[in-house]
Amino acid sequence: MLEILSLIRSDGDPNWCRSVPNWDRGPWLETLLGYRRARGNARPRIISSHLPVQLFPRAFFGSRAKV
């Protein structure tokens, strides 16, 4: 899924996918390092997570984020 979303974000250009590691393109929200990377990424952001939906912040449900 991360590869597909990365290609969509880069308008189908695979160079970004090949040159930027997975953990920089779609950092894990559960880790402090991933959270910091995600906040520093340009919008629209790709964020990875395995958290159950019950543990997501309430603000997430009022946002325009796509799941």
C-alpha positions as CSV (number, residue, x, y, z in Angstrom):
1,M,0.0,0.0,0.0
2,L,2.9,2.4,0.8
3,E,4.3,1.9,-2.7
4,I,1.0,2.6,-4.3
5,L,0.4,5.7,-2.2
6,S,3.9,6.9,-2.9
7,L,3.4,6.6,-6.6
8,I,0.1,8.5,-6.5
9,R,1.8,11.3,-4.4
10,S,4.6,11.5,-6.9
11,D,2.3,11.5,-10.0
12,G,3.5,8.1,-11.0
13,D,7.2,9.0,-11.0
14,P,9.1,6.0,-9.4
15,N,12.3,8.0,-8.8
16,W,11.0,9.3,-5.4
17,C,10.0,5.8,-4.4
18,R,13.5,4.5,-5.3
19,S,15.4,7.3,-3.7
20,V,13.6,7.8,-0.4
21,P,13.4,4.8,2.1
22,N,10.1,3.5,3.3
23,W,10.5,4.9,6.8
24,D,10.9,8.4,5.4
25,R,8.0,8.2,3.0
26,G,5.5,6.6,5.4
27,P,6.9,6.8,9.0
28,W,5.3,4.8,11.8
29,L,3.0,6.9,14.0
30,E,3.6,4.7,17.0
31,T,7.2,5.6,17.4
32,L,8.6,8.9,18.6
33,L,11.1,9.0,15.7
34,G,8.3,8.2,13.2
35,Y,6.0,10.8,14.7
36,R,8.7,13.5,14.4
37,R,9.4,12.4,10.8
38,A,5.8,12.5,9.9
39,R,5.4,16.0,11.3
40,G,8.4,17.2,9.2
41,N,7.2,15.6,5.9
42,A,5.5,17.8,3.3
43,R,1.8,17.6,2.9
44,P,-0.1,15.5,1.9
45,R,1.6,13.2,4.4
46,I,1.7,9.4,4.2
47,I,1.7,7.9,7.7
48,S,1.8,4.2,8.6
49,S,0.2,2.6,11.7
50,H,-1.0,-0.6,13.1
51,L,-2.9,1.0,16.0
52,P,-6.5,-0.1,16.5
53,V,-8.9,2.7,15.6
54,Q,-9.9,3.0,19.3
55,L,-6.4,4.4,20.1
56,F,-6.4,7.1,17.4
57,P,-6.6,10.7,18.8
58,R,-10.1,12.2,18.7
59,A,-8.9,15.0,16.4
60,F,-8.2,12.4,13.7
61,F,-11.9,11.7,13.3
62,G,-12.7,15.4,12.8
63,S,-10.0,15.8,10.2
64,R,-10.0,15.3,6.4
65,A,-7.5,12.4,6.7
66,K,-8.0,9.4,4.5
67,V,-7.8,5.9,5.8
